[in-house]
């Protein structure tokens, strides 16, 4: 596994494995190395469908506002021409103590969804927020990026072991979205807003 640059290795883009441990293609993960390389090259000139955030509590619910905020951010920062979808990507995998396993299952679910429901953009992105137990504590913030063929091109897994998550101390869906936008802004070679 590699780590996203700014927080772990000091490299410029780091392979979209940020602050965050990500299951990377070269490490036996599900990220397709060719799709990852192409995604890095395409940033700034590509199109992305942004799906509503999957919010896992006892059940999975979806937050379309998170998709709108992320889509607006991608457009403002000129990272991609973002299209916000109102379709909920079904995540039916069970809750696991193994967060990396959940990450792999959810990334695979997005890939399968895109294969079965073709997108009109080059990429699709799905945020996922994990809330623990009855207290509603945020246990993790995930994001998955697949290309139009369903190949996993990028993603991140953030939790209390990663500085941005620990610094942000997310407590709400809105906090999770703000954290995700900050990390994407830091890591996807964002351009200043006009």
DRENPA-3360 file (N, C-alpha, C; in nm, 2 decimals, always signed):
BEGIN
1 = XXXXXXXX = +0.08/-0.12/+0.00/+0.00/+0.00/+0.00/+0.09/+0.12/+0.00 ~ +0.04/+0.22/-0.08/+0.11/+0.35/-0.07/+0.02/+0.45/+0.01 ~ +0.08/+0.56/+0.04/+0.00/+0.66/+0.12/-0.01/+0.78/+0.03 ~ -0.12/+0.86/+0.04/-0.13/+0.98/-0.03/-0.02/+1.07/+0.02 ~ +0.04/+1.14/-0.07/+0.16/+1.21/-0.06/+0.17/+1.31/+0.05 ~ +0.09/+1.42/+0.05/+0.11/+1.53/+0.13/+0.12/+1.49/+0.28 ~ +0.05/+1.38/+0.32/+0.05/+1.34/+0.45/+0.14/+1.23/+0.49 ~ +0.19/+1.16/+0.39/+0.27/+1.05/+0.42/+0.41/+1.04/+0.35;
9 = XXXXXXXX = +0.41/+1.07/+0.22/+0.54/+1.04/+0.15/+0.60/+1.17/+0.10 ~ +0.53/+1.28/+0.10/+0.58/+1.41/+0.05/+0.58/+1.42/-0.10 ~ +0.54/+1.31/-0.18/+0.54/+1.32/-0.32/+0.41/+1.40/-0.36 ~ +0.41/+1.44/-0.49/+0.31/+1.53/-0.54/+0.17/+1.47/-0.54 ~ +0.15/+1.35/-0.59/+0.01/+1.30/-0.60/+0.00/+1.17/-0.54 ~ +0.11/+1.09/-0.53/+0.12/+0.98/-0.44/+0.04/+0.86/-0.48 ~ -0.04/+0.86/-0.58/-0.11/+0.74/-0.62/-0.25/+0.73/-0.56 ~ -0.31/+0.84/-0.51/-0.44/+0.84/-0.45/-0.45/+0.74/-0.35;
17 = XXXXXXXX = -0.36/+0.74/-0.26/-0.37/+0.65/-0.14/-0.34/+0.73/-0.02 ~ -0.39/+0.84/-0.01/-0.36/+0.95/+0.08/-0.32/+0.93/+0.22 ~ -0.35/+1.00/+0.30/-0.35/+1.00/+0.44/-0.40/+0.87/+0.49 ~ -0.41/+0.81/+0.40/-0.51/+0.71/+0.40/-0.45/+0.59/+0.34 ~ -0.49/+0.49/+0.39/-0.44/+0.36/+0.34/-0.54/+0.32/+0.23 ~ -0.49/+0.30/+0.12/-0.58/+0.26/+0.01/-0.53/+0.13/-0.05 ~ -0.61/+0.05/-0.09/-0.58/-0.08/-0.15/-0.54/-0.04/-0.30 ~ -0.41/-0.04/-0.32/-0.36/+0.00/-0.45/-0.33/-0.12/-0.55;
25 = XXXXXXXX = -0.34/-0.09/-0.67/-0.32/-0.20/-0.77/-0.19/-0.27/-0.76 ~ -0.08/-0.20/-0.73/+0.05/-0.27/-0.73/+0.07/-0.34/-0.60 ~ -0.02/-0.34/-0.51/-0.01/-0.41/-0.38/-0.11/-0.52/-0.37 ~ -0.16/-0.57/-0.48/-0.26/-0.67/-0.47/-0.40/-0.62/-0.44 ~ -0.42/-0.49/-0.46/-0.55/-0.43/-0.44/-0.64/-0.44/-0.56 ~ -0.75/-0.36/-0.56/-0.84/-0.36/-0.67/-0.83/-0.24/-0.76 ~ -0.74/-0.15/-0.72/-0.72/-0.03/-0.81/-0.64/-0.08/-0.93 ~ -0.70/-0.05/-1.05/-0.64/-0.08/-1.17/-0.53/+0.02/-1.20;
33 = XXXXXXXX = -0.40/-0.03/-1.22/-0.29/+0.07/-1.23/-0.30/+0.15/-1.36 ~ -0.35/+0.09/-1.47/-0.36/+0.17/-1.59/-0.47/+0.27/-1.58 ~ -0.58/+0.24/-1.51/-0.69/+0.33/-1.49/-0.65/+0.44/-1.40 ~ -0.57/+0.41/-1.30/-0.52/+0.51/-1.20/-0.43/+0.61/-1.28 ~ -0.34/+0.56/-1.36/-0.25/+0.65/-1.43/-0.33/+0.74/-1.53 ~ -0.43/+0.68/-1.59/-0.51/+0.76/-1.68/-0.59/+0.87/-1.61 ~ -0.64/+0.83/-1.49/-0.72/+0.93/-1.41/-0.63/+1.05/-1.37 ~ -0.51/+1.02/-1.33/-0.42/+1.13/-1.29/-0.40/+1.22/-1.41;
41 = XXXXXXXX = -0.38/+1.16/-1.53/-0.35/+1.24/-1.65/-0.48/+1.32/-1.69 ~ -0.60/+1.27/-1.67/-0.72/+1.33/-1.71/-0.77/+1.44/-1.62 ~ -0.73/+1.44/-1.49/-0.77/+1.55/-1.40/-0.75/+1.68/-1.46 ~ -0.86/+1.76/-1.46/-0.85/+1.90/-1.51/-0.92/+1.91/-1.65 ~ -0.93/+1.79/-1.72/-0.99/+1.79/-1.85/-1.09/+1.68/-1.87 ~ -1.14/+1.63/-1.76/-1.23/+1.51/-1.77/-1.37/+1.54/-1.72 ~ -1.45/+1.44/-1.72/-1.59/+1.46/-1.67/-1.61/+1.34/-1.57 ~ -1.69/+1.38/-1.47/-1.72/+1.29/-1.36/-1.86/+1.29/-1.32;
49 = XXXXXXXX = -1.92/+1.18/-1.30/-2.05/+1.16/-1.24/-2.03/+1.15/-1.09 ~ -2.10/+1.23/-1.01/-2.09/+1.23/-0.87/-2.22/+1.17/-0.81 ~ -2.21/+1.06/-0.74/-2.33/+0.99/-0.69/-2.35/+1.04/-0.54 ~ -2.47/+1.04/-0.49/-2.50/+1.07/-0.35/-2.42/+0.99/-0.26 ~ -2.37/+1.05/-0.15/-2.29/+0.98/-0.05/-2.37/+0.87/+0.01 ~ -2.31/+0.75/+0.02/-2.37/+0.64/+0.10/-2.34/+0.66/+0.24 ~ -2.44/+0.67/+0.33/-2.42/+0.70/+0.47/-2.46/+0.57/+0.54 ~ -2.36/+0.50/+0.60/-2.38/+0.38/+0.67/-2.40/+0.40/+0.82;
57 = XXXXXXXX = -2.52/+0.37/+0.86/-2.55/+0.36/+1.01/-2.60/+0.22/+1.03 ~ -2.71/+0.20/+1.09/-2.77/+0.07/+1.10/-2.81/+0.02/+0.96 ~ -2.86/+0.12/+0.88/-2.89/+0.09/+0.74/-2.82/+0.19/+0.65 ~ -2.81/+0.17/+0.52/-2.75/+0.26/+0.43/-2.85/+0.36/+0.39 ~ -2.82/+0.49/+0.40/-2.91/+0.60/+0.34/-2.82/+0.68/+0.25 ~ -2.87/+0.77/+0.18/-2.80/+0.85/+0.08/-2.81/+0.99/+0.10 ~ -2.71/+1.07/+0.07/-2.71/+1.21/+0.09/-2.68/+1.28/-0.04 ~ -2.79/+1.33/-0.11/-2.76/+1.40/-0.24/-2.69/+1.53/-0.22;
65 = XXXXXXXX = -2.71/+1.60/-0.10/-2.64/+1.73/-0.08/-2.49/+1.71/-0.09 ~ -2.44/+1.60/-0.04/-2.29/+1.57/-0.05/-2.25/+1.56/-0.19 ~ -2.33/+1.50/-0.28/-2.30/+1.49/-0.42/-2.29/+1.63/-0.48 ~ -2.39/+1.71/-0.45/-2.40/+1.85/-0.50/-2.27/+1.93/-0.46 ~ -2.24/+1.92/-0.33/-2.12/+2.00/-0.28/-1.99/+1.95/-0.35 ~ -1.98/+1.82/-0.36/-1.86/+1.77/-0.43/-1.85/+1.80/-0.57 ~ -1.97/+1.79/-0.64/-1.97/+1.83/-0.78/-1.94/+1.98/-0.80 ~ -2.00/+2.06/-0.72/-1.97/+2.21/-0.73/-1.82/+2.23/-0.71;
73 = XXXXXXXX = -1.76/+2.16/-0.61/-1.62/+2.18/-0.58/-1.53/+2.14/-0.70 ~ -1.56/+2.02/-0.76/-1.48/+1.97/-0.87/-1.49/+2.07/-0.99 ~ -1.61/+2.13/-1.01/-1.62/+2.23/-1.12/-1.54/+2.36/-1.08 ~ -1.56/+2.41/-0.96/-1.50/+2.54/-0.92/-1.35/+2.53/-0.93 ~ -1.29/+2.41/-0.89/-1.15/+2.39/-0.89/-1.10/+2.35/-1.02 ~ -1.19/+2.33/-1.12/-1.15/+2.29/-1.26/-1.08/+2.16/-1.26 ~ -1.13/+2.07/-1.17/-1.07/+1.93/-1.17/-1.15/+1.84/-1.27 ~ -1.28/+1.87/-1.29/-1.36/+1.79/-1.38/-1.49/+1.87/-1.41;
81 = XXXXXXXX = -1.55/+1.83/-1.52/-1.68/+1.88/-1.55/-1.77/+1.77/-1.48 ~ -1.83/+1.82/-1.36/-1.90/+1.72/-1.28/-2.05/+1.72/-1.31 ~ -2.11/+1.61/-1.32/-2.25/+1.59/-1.33/-2.30/+1.52/-1.20 ~ -2.40/+1.58/-1.14/-2.45/+1.52/-1.01/-2.56/+1.43/-1.05 ~ -2.55/+1.30/-1.00/-2.66/+1.20/-1.03/-2.75/+1.20/-0.91 ~ -2.88/+1.16/-0.93/-2.97/+1.14/-0.82/-2.99/+0.99/-0.79 ~ -2.91/+0.91/-0.86/-2.92/+0.76/-0.85/-2.84/+0.72/-0.72 ~ -2.90/+0.63/-0.64/-2.83/+0.58/-0.53/-2.76/+0.45/-0.57;
89 = XXXXXXXX = -2.63/+0.44/-0.55/-2.55/+0.32/-0.58/-2.58/+0.22/-0.46 ~ -2.64/+0.11/-0.49/-2.67/+0.01/-0.38/-2.54/-0.05/-0.32 ~ -2.52/-0.02/-0.19/-2.42/-0.09/-0.12/-2.48/-0.18/-0.02 ~ -2.47/-0.31/-0.05/-2.54/-0.41/+0.03/-2.45/-0.50/+0.11 ~ -2.32/-0.48/+0.10/-2.22/-0.56/+0.17/-2.24/-0.53/+0.32 ~ -2.21/-0.63/+0.40/-2.23/-0.62/+0.55/-2.13/-0.53/+0.61 ~ -2.16/-0.47/+0.73/-2.07/-0.39/+0.81/-1.96/-0.49/+0.86 ~ -1.83/-0.45/+0.84/-1.72/-0.53/+0.89/-1.64/-0.46/+0.99;
97 = XXXXXXXX = -1.57/-0.53/+1.08/-1.47/-0.47/+1.16/-1.35/-0.44/+1.07 ~ -1.33/-0.51/+0.96/-1.22/-0.49/+0.87/-1.26/-0.38/+0.77 ~ -1.22/-0.26/+0.79/-1.26/-0.14/+0.71/-1.20/-0.16/+0.57 ~ -1.08/-0.21/+0.55/-1.03/-0.23/+0.42/-1.11/-0.33/+0.34 ~ -1.17/-0.43/+0.40/-1.26/-0.52/+0.33/-1.38/-0.45/+0.29 ~ -1.44/-0.36/+0.37/-1.56/-0.29/+0.33/-1.52/-0.20/+0.22 ~ -1.40/-0.14/+0.22/-1.36/-0.05/+0.11/-1.36/-0.13/-0.02 ~ -1.30/-0.24/-0.02/-1.29/-0.32/-0.14/-1.43/-0.36/-0.19;
105 = XXXXXXXX = -1.52/-0.40/-0.10/-1.66/-0.44/-0.14/-1.73/-0.32/-0.20 ~ -1.72/-0.20/-0.14/-1.79/-0.09/-0.19/-1.74/-0.04/-0.32 ~ -1.61/-0.04/-0.33/-1.55/+0.00/-0.46/-1.59/-0.10/-0.57 ~ -1.60/-0.23/-0.54/-1.65/-0.33/-0.64/-1.79/-0.30/-0.67 ~ -1.87/-0.26/-0.57/-2.02/-0.24/-0.59/-2.03/-0.12/-0.69 ~ -1.95/-0.01/-0.67/-1.96/+0.10/-0.76/-1.92/+0.06/-0.90 ~ -1.81/-0.02/-0.91/-1.77/-0.07/-1.04/-1.88/-0.15/-1.11 ~ -1.94/-0.24/-1.04/-2.05/-0.32/-1.10/-2.17/-0.23/-1.14;
113 = XXXXXXXX = -2.20/-0.13/-1.06/-2.31/-0.04/-1.09/-2.29/+0.03/-1.22 ~ -2.17/+0.08/-1.23/-2.13/+0.16/-1.36/-2.14/+0.07/-1.48 ~ -2.09/-0.06/-1.46/-2.10/-0.15/-1.58/-2.25/-0.18/-1.61 ~ -2.33/-0.19/-1.51/-2.48/-0.22/-1.54/-2.56/-0.09/-1.58 ~ -2.51/+0.02/-1.54/-2.58/+0.15/-1.56/-2.48/+0.25/-1.62 ~ -2.45/+0.24/-1.75/-2.35/+0.32/-1.81/-2.36/+0.47/-1.78 ~ -2.25/+0.53/-1.75/-2.25/+0.67/-1.73/-2.21/+0.75/-1.85 ~ -2.25/+0.87/-1.86/-2.22/+0.96/-1.98/-2.09/+1.04/-1.96;
121 = XXXXXXXX = -2.02/+1.01/-1.85/-1.89/+1.08/-1.82/-1.78/+0.98/-1.83 ~ -1.66/+1.03/-1.81/-1.54/+0.94/-1.82/-1.52/+0.87/-1.69 ~ -1.57/+0.93/-1.57/-1.55/+0.87/-1.44/-1.67/+0.88/-1.36 ~ -1.68/+0.80/-1.25/-1.78/+0.81/-1.15/-1.71/+0.82/-1.01 ~ -1.77/+0.89/-0.92/-1.72/+0.90/-0.78/-1.83/+0.88/-0.69 ~ -1.80/+0.80/-0.58/-1.90/+0.77/-0.48/-1.83/+0.79/-0.34 ~ -1.88/+0.89/-0.26/-1.84/+0.90/-0.12/-1.91/+0.80/-0.03 ~ -1.85/+0.75/+0.07/-1.92/+0.66/+0.17/-1.87/+0.70/+0.31;
129 = XXXXXXXX = -1.97/+0.72/+0.40/-1.94/+0.77/+0.54/-1.98/+0.66/+0.63 ~ -1.90/+0.62/+0.72/-1.93/+0.51/+0.82/-1.95/+0.57/+0.95 ~ -2.07/+0.54/+1.01/-2.11/+0.59/+1.14/-2.12/+0.47/+1.23 ~ -2.05/+0.47/+1.35/-2.04/+0.36/+1.44/-2.15/+0.36/+1.54 ~ -2.21/+0.25/+1.57/-2.29/+0.22/+1.68/-2.40/+0.33/+1.71 ~ -2.46/+0.32/+1.83/-2.57/+0.40/+1.87/-2.53/+0.55/+1.89 ~ -2.40/+0.58/+1.91/-2.36/+0.72/+1.94/-2.36/+0.80/+1.81 ~ -2.35/+0.73/+1.70/-2.33/+0.80/+1.57/-2.20/+0.85/+1.54;
137 = XXXXXXXX = -2.10/+0.80/+1.61/-1.96/+0.85/+1.59/-1.91/+0.81/+1.45 ~ -1.84/+0.90/+1.38/-1.79/+0.87/+1.25/-1.67/+0.79/+1.26 ~ -1.67/+0.67/+1.19/-1.56/+0.58/+1.20/-1.47/+0.58/+1.08 ~ -1.53/+0.63/+0.96/-1.45/+0.64/+0.84/-1.51/+0.72/+0.73 ~ -1.43/+0.78/+0.65/-1.48/+0.85/+0.53/-1.40/+0.78/+0.41 ~ -1.48/+0.73/+0.32/-1.42/+0.66/+0.20/-1.47/+0.74/+0.08 ~ -1.39/+0.72/-0.03/-1.43/+0.77/-0.16/-1.38/+0.67/-0.26 ~ -1.46/+0.64/-0.37/-1.42/+0.55/-0.47/-1.44/+0.62/-0.61;
145 = XXXXXXXX = -1.34/+0.60/-0.70/-1.35/+0.65/-0.83/-1.33/+0.53/-0.93 ~ -1.42/+0.52/-1.02/-1.41/+0.42/-1.13/-1.42/+0.49/-1.26 ~ -1.36/+0.43/-1.36/-1.38/+0.49/-1.50/-1.51/+0.43/-1.56 ~ -1.54/+0.48/-1.68/-1.67/+0.44/-1.74/-1.68/+0.30/-1.77 ~ -1.57/+0.22/-1.77/-1.57/+0.08/-1.79/-1.58/+0.00/-1.66 ~ -1.58/+0.07/-1.55/-1.60/+0.01/-1.42/-1.46/-0.03/-1.36 ~ -1.35/+0.02/-1.42/-1.22/-0.01/-1.35/-1.20/+0.09/-1.24 ~ -1.16/+0.03/-1.12/-1.13/+0.12/-1.01/-1.00/+0.20/-1.04;
153 = XXXXXXXX = -1.02/+0.33/-1.04/-0.91/+0.42/-1.08/-0.84/+0.49/-0.96 ~ -0.92/+0.51/-0.85/-0.87/+0.58/-0.74/-0.96/+0.56/-0.62 ~ -0.92/+0.61/-0.51/-1.00/+0.61/-0.39/-0.92/+0.64/-0.26 ~ -0.99/+0.66/-0.16/-0.93/+0.68/-0.03/-1.01/+0.62/+0.09 ~ -0.93/+0.59/+0.19/-0.99/+0.54/+0.31/-0.93/+0.62/+0.43 ~ -1.02/+0.70/+0.49/-0.97/+0.79/+0.60/-1.04/+0.75/+0.73 ~ -0.96/+0.74/+0.83/-1.02/+0.71/+0.96/-0.93/+0.78/+1.07 ~ -0.95/+0.75/+1.20/-0.88/+0.81/+1.30/-0.73/+0.79/+1.30;
161 = XXXXXXXX = -0.68/+0.70/+1.22/-0.54/+0.68/+1.21/-0.47/+0.78/+1.12 ~ -0.55/+0.86/+1.05/-0.50/+0.96/+0.95/-0.52/+1.10/+1.00 ~ -0.41/+1.18/+0.99/-0.41/+1.31/+1.05/-0.53/+1.40/+1.00 ~ -0.56/+1.41/+0.87/-0.67/+1.50/+0.83/-0.80/+1.46/+0.90 ~ -0.83/+1.33/+0.92/-0.95/+1.28/+0.98/-0.94/+1.32/+1.13 ~ -0.83/+1.29/+1.19/-0.81/+1.33/+1.34/-0.82/+1.48/+1.36 ~ -0.77/+1.56/+1.27/-0.78/+1.70/+1.28/-0.92/+1.75/+1.26 ~ -0.99/+1.69/+1.17/-1.13/+1.74/+1.14/-1.23/+1.69/+1.24;
169 = XXXXXXXX = -1.21/+1.58/+1.30/-1.30/+1.52/+1.40/-1.44/+1.52/+1.35 ~ -1.47/+1.46/+1.23/-1.60/+1.47/+1.18/-1.71/+1.40/+1.27 ~ -1.82/+1.47/+1.28/-1.93/+1.42/+1.36/-2.06/+1.41/+1.28 ~ -2.07/+1.48/+1.17/-2.19/+1.48/+1.09/-2.16/+1.44/+0.95 ~ -2.27/+1.42/+0.87/-2.25/+1.40/+0.73/-2.18/+1.52/+0.66 ~ -2.22/+1.64/+0.70/-2.17/+1.76/+0.65/-2.02/+1.77/+0.68 ~ -1.98/+1.73/+0.80/-1.84/+1.73/+0.84/-1.76/+1.63/+0.75 ~ -1.82/+1.51/+0.72/-1.75/+1.41/+0.64/-1.73/+1.47/+0.50;
177 = XXXXXXXX = -1.83/+1.54/+0.44/-1.82/+1.60/+0.31/-1.71/+1.70/+0.31 ~ -1.71/+1.79/+0.41/-1.61/+1.89/+0.42/-1.47/+1.83/+0.42 ~ -1.45/+1.72/+0.50/-1.32/+1.65/+0.51/-1.28/+1.60/+0.37 ~ -1.38/+1.53/+0.31/-1.35/+1.47/+0.18/-1.31/+1.58/+0.07 ~ -1.38/+1.69/+0.07/-1.35/+1.80/-0.02/-1.21/+1.85/+0.01 ~ -1.17/+1.87/+0.14/-1.04/+1.92/+0.17/-0.93/+1.82/+0.12 ~ -0.95/+1.70/+0.15/-0.85/+1.60/+0.11/-0.84/+1.59/-0.04 ~ -0.95/+1.59/-0.11/-0.94/+1.59/-0.26/-0.88/+1.72/-0.31;
185 = XXXXXXXX = -0.91/+1.83/-0.25/-0.84/+1.96/-0.29/-0.69/+1.95/-0.27 ~ -0.65/+1.89/-0.16/-0.51/+1.88/-0.13/-0.44/+1.78/-0.23 ~ -0.51/+1.68/-0.26/-0.44/+1.57/-0.33/-0.46/+1.56/-0.48 ~ -0.56/+1.62/-0.54/-0.59/+1.60/-0.68/-0.53/+1.72/-0.76 ~ -0.42/+1.78/-0.71/-0.36/+1.89/-0.78/-0.46/+2.00/-0.81 ~ -0.54/+2.04/-0.71/-0.64/+2.13/-0.74/-0.58/+2.27/-0.78 ~ -0.66/+2.33/-0.87/-0.62/+2.47/-0.91/-0.70/+2.57/-0.83 ~ -0.64/+2.69/-0.81/-0.72/+2.78/-0.73/-0.85/+2.82/-0.79;
193 = XX = -0.95/+2.84/-0.71/-1.08/+2.89/-0.76/-1.06/+3.02/-0.82 ~ -1.14/+3.06/-0.93/-1.12/+3.19/-0.99/-1.17/+3.30/-0.90;
% end
